[in-house]
Amino acid sequence: EWINAYIEESGSSAWGAVDIRVPWLDLFPNNGDYHVVVRGGTGTHPNGTHGTQNTINVLIRIAQSYFERTDRRLSVNDMSLPKGGLFDFRNTWSPPHNTHRTGTDADINRTDGGSVFTNCWQDKALKRAVAYEAEGRLRPRLICEDANGRPVPLDDPTGLYKHIDFD
């Protein structure tokens, strides 16, 4: 981002670059034994699978648990941009990606690495894998979202999309 800064002592202005970022975001690996990264809309945000190290570690464990339950790899979609910030792919500055700013959220594709299509409300294996990892804590938690990106109860048939909140 370029900004114009006014310098009071000299009464002049200057242009400069400011690198604003969420610290400590790493790229989620794309070649895991238990997960695969498949992203759509990469023309807008080609590098959208960055997360904190904790998010990455927990998501890999969820993927391993999912694989143990289904024999299929978990398909990860959007997480965060390399420097953090907002995914604004709909140009609305609103859901479904307003929570993907700090590397602590991930979307899971409805078609997994075994080509099995499952809406969120139907995906018992993912629900169990996330609950197992949470071990009674509040996070991580699976959030089912409707077609407009709004959260709905986990058993609501309008819960199409899968979102995991890690923090």
SEZA-352152 format. One record per atom (N, C-alpha, C): residue number from 1; residue in three letters; atom name; x, y, z. Coordinates in steps of 0.001 Angstrom, whole numbers. Layout:
<sites>
SITE num residuo atomo      c1      c2      c3
SITE NUM     ALA    CA       X       Y       Z
...
</sites>
This chain:
<sites>
SITE num residuo atomo      c1      c2      c3
SITE   1     GLU     N     829   -1171       0
SITE   1     GLU    CA       0       0       0
SITE   1     GLU     C     880    1244       0
SITE   2     TRP     N     574    2166    -859
SITE   2     TRP    CA    1269    3455    -877
SITE   2     TRP     C     475    4453     -58
SITE   3     ILE     N    1170    5230     737
SITE   3     ILE    CA     491    6262    1530
SITE   3     ILE     C    1206    7595    1348
SITE   4     ASN     N     489    8672    1561
SITE   4     ASN    CA    1077   10005    1554
SITE   4     ASN     C    1193   10446    3005
SITE   5     ALA     N    2386   10702    3470
SITE   5     ALA    CA    2605   11107    4852
SITE   5     ALA     C    3041   12564    4894
SITE   6     TYR     N    2410   13367    5725
SITE   6     TYR    CA    2787   14768    5895
SITE   6     TYR     C    3797   14853    7024
SITE   7     ILE     N    4908   15470    6755
SITE   7     ILE    CA    5970   15584    7750
SITE   7     ILE     C    5894   16990    8342
SITE   8     GLU     N    5504   17091    9632
SITE   8     GLU    CA    5225   18388   10255
SITE   8     GLU     C    6463   19262   10415
SITE   9     GLU     N    7597   18713   10813
SITE   9     GLU    CA    8767   19544   11087
SITE   9     GLU     C    9199   20337    9866
SITE  10     SER     N    9183   19691    8711
SITE  10     SER    CA    9673   20396    7525
SITE  10     SER     C    8546   21004    6712
SITE  11     GLY     N    7293   20680    7060
SITE  11     GLY    CA    6171   21227    6325
SITE  11     GLY     C    6035   20671    4923
SITE  12     SER     N    6605   19509    4678
SITE  12     SER    CA    6504   18906    3352
SITE  12     SER     C    5832   17545    3465
SITE  13     SER     N    5546   16976    2327
SITE  13     SER    CA    4947   15645    2336
SITE  13     SER     C    5845   14691    1572
SITE  14     ALA     N    5651   13422    1835
SITE  14     ALA    CA    6465   12393    1174
SITE  14     ALA     C    5600   11180     900
SITE  15     TRP     N    5963   10444    -118
SITE  15     TRP    CA    5278    9186    -447
SITE  15     TRP     C    6161    8035     -12
SITE  16     GLY     N    5542    6976     482
SITE  16     GLY    CA    6318    5818     872
SITE  16     GLY     C    5459    4582     905
SITE  17     ALA     N    6085    3452    1004
SITE  17     ALA    CA    5374    2176    1066
SITE  17     ALA     C    5341    1680    2501
SITE  18     VAL     N    4212    1135    2884
SITE  18     VAL    CA    4060     540    4210
SITE  18     VAL     C    3628    -903    4001
SITE  19     ASP     N    4376   -1821    4553
SITE  19     ASP    CA    4044   -3235    4436
SITE  19     ASP     C    3238   -3640    5660
SITE  20     ILE     N    1932   -3784    5488
SITE  20     ILE    CA    1048   -4152    6584
SITE  20     ILE     C     720   -5630    6438
SITE  21     ARG     N     932   -6389    7496
SITE  21     ARG    CA     695   -7824    7423
SITE  21     ARG     C     365   -8403    8788
SITE  22     VAL     N    -294   -9545    8753
SITE  22     VAL    CA    -489  -10347    9953
SITE  22     VAL     C     788  -11182   10099
SITE  23     PRO     N    1473  -11068   11229
SITE  23     PRO    CA    2728  -11820   11360
SITE  23     PRO     C    2486  -13321   11494
SITE  24     TRP     N    3479  -14076   11095
SITE  24     TRP    CA    3546  -15514   11322
SITE  24     TRP     C    2540  -16341   10535
SITE  25     LEU     N    2196  -15938    9340
SITE  25     LEU    CA    1346  -16773    8504
SITE  25     LEU     C    2224  -17619    7592
SITE  26     ASP     N    1915  -18903    7533
SITE  26     ASP    CA    2652  -19838    6690
SITE  26     ASP     C    1702  -20454    5676
SITE  27     LEU     N    2259  -20928    4587
SITE  27     LEU    CA    1478  -21577    3547
SITE  27     LEU     C    1088  -22986    3987
SITE  28     PHE     N    -179  -23299    3883
SITE  28     PHE    CA    -642  -24663    4178
SITE  28     PHE     C     -80  -25590    3110
SITE  29     PRO     N     507  -26727    3501
SITE  29     PRO    CA    1130  -27605    2508
SITE  29     PRO     C      87  -28181    1545
SITE  30     ASN     N     460  -28281     302
SITE  30     ASN    CA    -473  -28743    -731
SITE  30     ASN     C    -281  -30211   -1086
SITE  31     ASN     N     559  -30909    -392
SITE  31     ASN    CA     842  -32296    -776
SITE  31     ASN     C     766  -33256     403
SITE  32     GLY     N    -150  -32998    1300
SITE  32     GLY    CA    -248  -33845    2480
SITE  32     GLY     C    -799  -35227    2167
SITE  33     ASP     N    -445  -36178    2975
SITE  33     ASP    CA    -955  -37541    2825
SITE  33     ASP     C   -2438  -37619    3148
SITE  34     TYR     N   -2933  -36696    3970
SITE  34     TYR    CA   -4303  -36774    4445
SITE  34     TYR     C   -5188  -35628    3958
SITE  35     HIS     N   -4606  -34711    3217
SITE  35     HIS    CA   -5388  -33573    2743
SITE  35     HIS     C   -4912  -33134    1366
SITE  36     VAL     N   -5765  -32405     710
SITE  36     VAL    CA   -5450  -31833    -590
SITE  36     VAL     C   -5972  -30395    -575
SITE  37     VAL     N   -5295  -29508   -1281
SITE  37     VAL    CA   -5754  -28133   -1389
SITE  37     VAL     C   -6305  -27947   -2794
SITE  38     VAL     N   -7579  -27641   -2881
SITE  38     VAL    CA   -8237  -27381   -4152
SITE  38     VAL     C   -8948  -26049   -4006
SITE  39     ARG     N   -8589  -25106   -4836
SITE  39     ARG    CA   -9172  -23774   -4715
SITE  39     ARG     C   -9788  -23338   -6024
SITE  40     GLY     N  -10923  -22679   -5912
SITE  40     GLY    CA  -11534  -22011   -7055
SITE  40     GLY     C  -11281  -20522   -6941
SITE  41     GLY     N  -11505  -19797   -8014
SITE  41     GLY    CA  -11347  -18352   -7987
SITE  41     GLY     C   -9936  -17887   -7717
SITE  42     THR     N   -8954  -18653   -8168
SITE  42     THR    CA   -7578  -18302   -7861
SITE  42     THR     C   -7084  -17099   -8642
SITE  43     GLY     N   -7846  -16647   -9640
SITE  43     GLY    CA   -7459  -15445  -10349
SITE  43     GLY     C   -7520  -14222   -9455
SITE  44     THR     N   -8452  -14202   -8513
SITE  44     THR    CA   -8589  -13085   -7588
SITE  44     THR     C   -7590  -13201   -6444
SITE  45     HIS     N   -7497  -14363   -5838
SITE  45     HIS    CA   -6605  -14595   -4701
SITE  45     HIS     C   -5882  -15930   -4904
SITE  46     PRO     N   -4785  -15930   -5665
SITE  46     PRO    CA   -4138  -17208   -5985
SITE  46     PRO     C   -3449  -17880   -4804
SITE  47     ASN     N   -3112  -17134   -3766
SITE  47     ASN    CA   -2378  -17698   -2632
SITE  47     ASN     C   -3198  -17573   -1359
SITE  48     GLY     N   -4352  -18204   -1324
SITE  48     GLY    CA   -5267  -18010    -213
SITE  48     GLY     C   -5276  -19098     828
SITE  49     THR     N   -4214  -19853     963
SITE  49     THR    CA   -4206  -20924    1963
SITE  49     THR     C   -3051  -20730    2953
SITE  50     HIS     N   -3015  -19575    3561
SITE  50     HIS    CA   -2030  -19284    4603
SITE  50     HIS     C   -2726  -19310    5958
SITE  51     GLY     N   -1991  -19735    6974
SITE  51     GLY    CA   -2550  -19797    8308
SITE  51     GLY     C   -1473  -19709    9356
SITE  52     THR     N   -1900  -19543   10588
SITE  52     THR    CA    -940  -19601   11686
SITE  52     THR     C    -440  -21034   11800
SITE  53     GLN     N     689  -21205   12429
SITE  53     GLN    CA    1225  -22563   12566
SITE  53     GLN     C     281  -23447   13372
SITE  54     ASN     N    -366  -22873   14384
SITE  54     ASN    CA   -1332  -23650   15157
SITE  54     ASN     C   -2501  -24093   14275
SITE  55     THR     N   -3038  -23184   13479
SITE  55     THR    CA   -4140  -23537   12585
SITE  55     THR     C   -3722  -24657   11643
SITE  56     ILE     N   -2552  -24534   11053
SITE  56     ILE    CA   -2062  -25550   10122
SITE  56     ILE     C   -1911  -26895   10823
SITE  57     ASN     N   -1295  -26904   12000
SITE  57     ASN    CA   -1089  -28165   12727
SITE  57     ASN     C   -2413  -28832   13088
SITE  58     VAL     N   -3370  -28038   13595
SITE  58     VAL    CA   -4664  -28599   13995
SITE  58     VAL     C   -5434  -29070   12771
SITE  59     LEU     N   -5387  -28314   11679
SITE  59     LEU    CA   -6090  -28718   10466
SITE  59     LEU     C   -5511  -30012    9898
SITE  60     ILE     N   -4225  -30187    9978
SITE  60     ILE    CA   -3617  -31449    9528
SITE  60     ILE     C   -4100  -32601   10398
SITE  61     ARG     N   -4198  -32397   11714
SITE  61     ARG    CA   -4705  -33469   12591
SITE  61     ARG     C   -6172  -33779   12279
SITE  62     ILE     N   -6980  -32747   11999
SITE  62     ILE    CA   -8372  -32977   11610
SITE  62     ILE     C   -8413  -33774   10311
SITE  63     ALA     N   -7555  -33418    9371
SITE  63     ALA    CA   -7502  -34140    8096
SITE  63     ALA     C   -7100  -35600    8304
SITE  64     GLN     N   -6171  -35847    9206
SITE  64     GLN    CA   -5773  -37228    9503
SITE  64     GLN     C   -6937  -38005   10101
SITE  65     SER     N   -7650  -37387   11024
SITE  65     SER    CA   -8804  -38033   11634
SITE  65     SER     C   -9900  -38284   10596
SITE  66     TYR     N  -10124  -37322    9721
SITE  66     TYR    CA  -11109  -37478    8652
SITE  66     TYR     C  -10724  -38655    7746
SITE  67     PHE     N   -9438  -38740    7422
SITE  67     PHE    CA   -8954  -39840    6581
SITE  67     PHE     C   -9164  -41192    7264
SITE  68     GLU     N   -8878  -41248    8562
SITE  68     GLU    CA   -9076  -42494    9305
SITE  68     GLU     C  -10539  -42927    9302
SITE  69     ARG     N  -11448  -41976    9293
SITE  69     ARG    CA  -12886  -42268    9323
SITE  69     ARG     C  -13469  -42585    7948
SITE  70     THR     N  -12858  -42031    6890
SITE  70     THR    CA  -13463  -42136    5559
SITE  70     THR     C  -12581  -42782    4500
SITE  71     ASP     N  -11285  -42848    4739
SITE  71     ASP    CA  -10306  -43283    3751
SITE  71     ASP     C  -10221  -42298    2574
SITE  72     ARG     N  -10637  -41047    2827
SITE  72     ARG    CA  -10575  -40000    1810
SITE  72     ARG     C   -9849  -38791    2386
SITE  73     ARG     N   -9189  -38055    1507
SITE  73     ARG    CA   -8456  -36871    1949
SITE  73     ARG     C   -9402  -35677    2082
SITE  74     LEU     N   -9177  -34879    3105
SITE  74     LEU    CA   -9936  -33657    3316
SITE  74     LEU     C   -9494  -32638    2276
SITE  75     SER     N  -10437  -31938    1674
SITE  75     SER    CA  -10141  -30952     638
SITE  75     SER     C  -10288  -29549    1215
SITE  76     VAL     N   -9169  -28859    1346
SITE  76     VAL    CA   -9125  -27533    1966
SITE  76     VAL     C   -9236  -26471     884
SITE  77     ASN     N   -9990  -25425    1184
SITE  77     ASN    CA  -10169  -24325     244
SITE  77     ASN     C   -9528  -23071     828
SITE  78     ASP     N  -10267  -22030    1049
SITE  78     ASP    CA   -9711  -20747    1472
SITE  78     ASP     C   -9366  -20728    2953
SITE  79     MET     N   -8214  -20105    3251
SITE  79     MET    CA   -7814  -19848    4635
SITE  79     MET     C   -7588  -18346    4781
SITE  80     SER     N   -6367  -17883    4561
SITE  80     SER    CA   -6059  -16453    4590
SITE  80     SER     C   -5081  -16125    3475
SITE  81     LEU     N   -5002  -14857    3149
SITE  81     LEU    CA   -4034  -14379    2168
SITE  81     LEU     C   -2643  -14382    2788
SITE  82     PRO     N   -1582  -14326    1984
SITE  82     PRO    CA    -214  -14407    2531
SITE  82     PRO     C      90  -13374    3615
SITE  83     LYS     N    -494  -12177    3513
SITE  83     LYS    CA    -256  -11143    4520
SITE  83     LYS     C   -1461  -10952    5437
SITE  84     GLY     N   -2458  -11832    5311
SITE  84     GLY    CA   -3681  -11651    6068
SITE  84     GLY     C   -4597  -10695    5330
SITE  85     GLY     N   -5508  -10095    6039
SITE  85     GLY    CA   -6433   -9164    5407
SITE  85     GLY     C   -7686   -9872    4921
SITE  86     LEU     N   -8510   -9141    4221
SITE  86     LEU    CA   -9835   -9623    3869
SITE  86     LEU     C   -9894  -10175    2449
SITE  87     PHE     N  -10457  -11356    2320
SITE  87     PHE    CA  -10852  -11883    1021
SITE  87     PHE     C  -12097  -11098     622
SITE  88     ASP     N  -12045  -10363    -435
SITE  88     ASP    CA  -13227   -9624    -869
SITE  88     ASP     C  -13599  -10041   -2286
SITE  89     PHE     N  -13747  -11341   -2496
SITE  89     PHE    CA  -13962  -11832   -3851
SITE  89     PHE     C  -15334  -11495   -4408
SITE  90     ARG     N  -16287  -11134   -3559
SITE  90     ARG    CA  -17611  -10725   -4041
SITE  90     ARG     C  -17757   -9209   -4100
SITE  91     ASN     N  -16708   -8496   -3685
SITE  91     ASN    CA  -16709   -7041   -3668
SITE  91     ASN     C  -17823   -6490   -2775
SITE  92     THR     N  -18042   -7144   -1636
SITE  92     THR    CA  -19085   -6719    -703
SITE  92     THR     C  -18544   -6441     696
SITE  93     TRP     N  -17307   -6820     974
SITE  93     TRP    CA  -16709   -6687    2294
SITE  93     TRP     C  -17573   -7347    3363
SITE  94     SER     N  -18133   -8478    3036
SITE  94     SER    CA  -19001   -9186    3973
SITE  94     SER     C  -18810  -10686    3805
SITE  95     PRO     N  -19563  -11489    4568
SITE  95     PRO    CA  -19414  -12933    4475
SITE  95     PRO     C  -19503  -13395    3035
SITE  96     PRO     N  -18950  -14524    2685
SITE  96     PRO    CA  -18503  -15558    3600
SITE  96     PRO     C  -17041  -15469    4022
SITE  97     HIS     N  -16278  -14508    3588
SITE  97     HIS    CA  -14854  -14544    3894
SITE  97     HIS     C  -14370  -13429    4818
SITE  98     ASN     N  -15254  -12752    5512
SITE  98     ASN    CA  -14806  -11680    6385
SITE  98     ASN     C  -14061  -12187    7616
SITE  99     THR     N  -14118  -13471    7911
SITE  99     THR    CA  -13401  -14017    9065
SITE  99     THR     C  -12033  -14589    8694
SITE 100     HIS     N  -11676  -14532    7437
SITE 100     HIS    CA  -10423  -15133    6966
SITE 100     HIS     C   -9276  -14129    6967
SITE 101     ARG     N   -9191  -13289    7971
SITE 101     ARG    CA   -8212  -12208    7978
SITE 101     ARG     C   -6900  -12558    8663
SITE 102     THR     N   -6924  -13474    9621
SITE 102     THR    CA   -5761  -13649   10492
SITE 102     THR     C   -5173  -15057   10481
SITE 103     GLY     N   -5593  -15891    9560
SITE 103     GLY    CA   -5009  -17229    9472
SITE 103     GLY     C   -5571  -18223   10458
SITE 104     THR     N   -6768  -17954   10994
SITE 104     THR    CA   -7347  -18857   11984
SITE 104     THR     C   -8708  -19397   11554
SITE 105     ASP     N   -8998  -19381   10268
SITE 105     ASP    CA  -10238  -19937    9718
SITE 105     ASP     C   -9896  -20681    8434
SITE 106     ALA     N  -10688  -21682    8125
SITE 106     ALA    CA  -10485  -22436    6886
SITE 106     ALA     C  -11832  -22900    6347
SITE 107     ASP     N  -11955  -22866    5044
SITE 107     ASP    CA  -13115  -23449    4382
SITE 107     ASP     C  -12728  -24814    3855
SITE 108     ILE     N  -13677  -25728    3927
SITE 108     ILE    CA  -13478  -27097    3455
SITE 108     ILE     C  -14404  -27306    2263
SITE 109     ASN     N  -13869  -27852    1196
SITE 109     ASN    CA  -14682  -28091       5
SITE 109     ASN     C  -15740  -29153     280
SITE 110     ARG     N  -16850  -29028    -420
SITE 110     ARG    CA  -17921  -30022    -278
SITE 110     ARG     C  -17557  -31321    -976
SITE 111     THR     N  -16686  -31275   -1958
SITE 111     THR    CA  -16191  -32499   -2595
SITE 111     THR     C  -14821  -32785   -2013
SITE 112     ASP     N  -14674  -33926   -1346
SITE 112     ASP    CA  -13403  -34234    -693
SITE 112     ASP     C  -12403  -34818   -1685
SITE 113     GLY     N  -11243  -35186   -1182
SITE 113     GLY    CA  -10190  -35734   -2024
SITE 113     GLY     C  -10515  -37084   -2616
SITE 114     GLY     N  -11631  -37678   -2230
SITE 114     GLY    CA  -12073  -38940   -2814
SITE 114     GLY     C  -13234  -38754   -3769
SITE 115     SER     N  -13487  -37505   -4141
SITE 115     SER    CA  -14562  -37128   -5070
SITE 115     SER     C  -15953  -37399   -4520
SITE 116     VAL     N  -16087  -37434   -3203
SITE 116     VAL    CA  -17395  -37603   -2573
SITE 116     VAL     C  -17922  -36224   -2187
SITE 117     PHE     N  -19117  -35888   -2677
SITE 117     PHE    CA  -19751  -34603   -2418
SITE 117     PHE     C  -20637  -34718   -1189
SITE 118     THR     N  -20421  -33837    -206
SITE 118     THR    CA  -21210  -33842    1019
SITE 118     THR     C  -21420  -32416    1486
SITE 119     ASN     N  -22677  -32033    1681
SITE 119     ASN    CA  -22956  -30731    2283
SITE 119     ASN     C  -22565  -30780    3750
SITE 120     CYS     N  -22366  -29630    4347
SITE 120     CYS    CA  -21904  -29568    5731
SITE 120     CYS     C  -22808  -30333    6679
SITE 121     TRP     N  -24099  -30099    6610
SITE 121     TRP    CA  -25006  -30717    7578
SITE 121     TRP     C  -24990  -32240    7492
SITE 122     GLN     N  -24549  -32798    6360
SITE 122     GLN    CA  -24513  -34249    6171
SITE 122     GLN     C  -23163  -34869    6525
SITE 123     ASP     N  -22124  -34070    6698
SITE 123     ASP    CA  -20759  -34592    6828
SITE 123     ASP     C  -20446  -35013    8264
SITE 124     LYS     N  -20923  -36198    8628
SITE 124     LYS    CA  -20727  -36710    9990
SITE 124     LYS     C  -19257  -36946   10302
SITE 125     ALA     N  -18480  -37381    9306
SITE 125     ALA    CA  -17060  -37654    9544
SITE 125     ALA     C  -16303  -36374    9894
SITE 126     LEU     N  -16607  -35288    9219
SITE 126     LEU    CA  -15936  -34026    9535
SITE 126     LEU     C  -16389  -33509   10899
SITE 127     LYS     N  -17670  -33619   11191
SITE 127     LYS    CA  -18169  -33196   12506
SITE 127     LYS     C  -17434  -33943   13615
SITE 128     ARG     N  -17270  -35249   13452
SITE 128     ARG    CA  -16596  -36062   14475
SITE 128     ARG     C  -15113  -35722   14568
SITE 129     ALA     N  -14472  -35507   13425
SITE 129     ALA    CA  -13045  -35186   13425
SITE 129     ALA     C  -12777  -33860   14130
SITE 130     VAL     N  -13612  -32864   13878
SITE 130     VAL    CA  -13440  -31562   14528
SITE 130     VAL     C  -13744  -31673   16021
SITE 131     ALA     N  -14811  -32364   16381
SITE 131     ALA    CA  -15160  -32538   17797
SITE 131     ALA     C  -14068  -33299   18543
SITE 132     TYR     N  -13502  -34310   17900
SITE 132     TYR    CA  -12426  -35084   18518
SITE 132     TYR     C  -11218  -34187   18800
SITE 133     GLU     N  -10875  -33339   17845
SITE 133     GLU    CA   -9731  -32440   18020
SITE 133     GLU     C  -10016  -31394   19094
SITE 134     ALA     N  -11244  -30930   19193
SITE 134     ALA    CA  -11596  -29910   20188
SITE 134     ALA     C  -11553  -30469   21607
SITE 135     GLU     N  -11837  -31734   21780
SITE 135     GLU    CA  -11815  -32389   23093
SITE 135     GLU     C  -12576  -31595   24152
SITE 136     GLY     N  -13774  -31128   23807
SITE 136     GLY    CA  -14601  -30405   24756
SITE 136     GLY     C  -14335  -28913   24826
SITE 137     ARG     N  -13285  -28425   24178
SITE 137     ARG    CA  -13019  -26983   24146
SITE 137     ARG     C  -13915  -26320   23100
SITE 138     LEU     N  -13929  -25003   23107
SITE 138     LEU    CA  -14752  -24259   22151
SITE 138     LEU     C  -14177  -24262   20738
SITE 139     ARG     N  -12878  -24429   20609
SITE 139     ARG    CA  -12231  -24398   19302
SITE 139     ARG     C  -11297  -25576   19149
SITE 140     PRO     N  -11113  -26073   17968
SITE 140     PRO    CA  -11752  -25672   16727
SITE 140     PRO     C  -13234  -26043   16739
SITE 141     ARG     N  -13984  -25332   15903
SITE 141     ARG    CA  -15398  -25660   15778
SITE 141     ARG     C  -15808  -25586   14317
SITE 142     LEU     N  -16639  -26533   13947
SITE 142     LEU    CA  -17187  -26569   12600
SITE 142     LEU     C  -18405  -25656   12560
SITE 143     ILE     N  -18475  -24834   11538
SITE 143     ILE    CA  -19619  -23951   11323
SITE 143     ILE     C  -20191  -24276    9955
SITE 144     CYS     N  -21471  -24625    9916
SITE 144     CYS    CA  -22152  -24811    8646
SITE 144     CYS     C  -22719  -23463    8224
SITE 145     GLU     N  -22577  -23152    6945
SITE 145     GLU    CA  -23068  -21887    6423
SITE 145     GLU     C  -24066  -22129    5300
SITE 146     ASP     N  -25066  -21248    5207
SITE 146     ASP    CA  -26042  -21363    4122
SITE 146     ASP     C  -25481  -20737    2845
SITE 147     ALA     N  -26282  -20671    1807
SITE 147     ALA    CA  -25834  -20168     510
SITE 147     ALA     C  -25390  -18710     564
SITE 148     ASN     N  -25808  -17967    1590
SITE 148     ASN    CA  -25409  -16567    1740
SITE 148     ASN     C  -24247  -16385    2708
SITE 149     GLY     N  -23662  -17481    3178
SITE 149     GLY    CA  -22535  -17403    4101
SITE 149     GLY     C  -22919  -17166    5543
SITE 150     ARG     N  -24199  -17308    5870
SITE 150     ARG    CA  -24649  -17127    7245
SITE 150     ARG     C  -24577  -18457    7996
SITE 151     PRO     N  -24120  -18441    9249
SITE 151     PRO    CA  -24072  -19669   10041
SITE 151     PRO     C  -25471  -20223   10305
SITE 152     VAL     N  -25575  -21539   10259
SITE 152     VAL    CA  -26824  -22238   10588
SITE 152     VAL     C  -26463  -23409   11492
SITE 153     PRO     N  -27429  -23979   12217
SITE 153     PRO    CA  -27131  -25147   13064
SITE 153     PRO     C  -26526  -26296   12250
SITE 154     LEU     N  -25705  -27101   12914
SITE 154     LEU    CA  -24992  -28178   12229
SITE 154     LEU     C  -25905  -29207   11578
SITE 155     ASP     N  -27148  -29320   12039
SITE 155     ASP    CA  -28059  -30306   11456
SITE 155     ASP     C  -29095  -29679   10522
SITE 156     ASP     N  -28939  -28403   10208
SITE 156     ASP    CA  -29877  -27684    9344
SITE 156     ASP     C  -29572  -28005    7876
SITE 157     PRO     N  -30553  -28512    7119
SITE 157     PRO    CA  -30316  -28861    5714
SITE 157     PRO     C  -29923  -27680    4829
SITE 158     THR     N  -30058  -26454    5295
SITE 158     THR    CA  -29577  -25324    4501
SITE 158     THR     C  -28080  -25099    4710
SITE 159     GLY     N  -27471  -25870    5621
SITE 159     GLY    CA  -26037  -25767    5884
SITE 159     GLY     C  -25240  -26449    4789
SITE 160     LEU     N  -24938  -25699    3769
SITE 160     LEU    CA  -24245  -26251    2610
SITE 160     LEU     C  -22744  -26241    2777
SITE 161     TYR     N  -22209  -25114    3235
SITE 161     TYR    CA  -20773  -24887    3198
SITE 161     TYR     C  -20110  -25162    4531
SITE 162     LYS     N  -18843  -25629    4474
SITE 162     LYS    CA  -18090  -26053    5653
SITE 162     LYS     C  -17011  -25021    5985
SITE 163     HIS     N  -17016  -24580    7223
SITE 163     HIS    CA  -16070  -23579    7682
SITE 163     HIS     C  -15572  -24031    9060
SITE 164     ILE     N  -14284  -23980    9273
SITE 164     ILE    CA  -13731  -24332   10587
SITE 164     ILE     C  -13082  -23094   11180
SITE 165     ASP     N  -13478  -22770   12406
SITE 165     ASP    CA  -12943  -21648   13154
SITE 165     ASP     C  -11955  -22212   14180
SITE 166     PHE     N  -10717  -21734   14138
SITE 166     PHE    CA   -9673  -22258   15017
SITE 166     PHE     C   -9349  -21347   16188
SITE 167     ASP     N   -9890  -20117   16196
SITE 167     ASP    CA   -9545  -19196   17280
SITE 167     ASP     C  -10731  -18332   17650
</sites>
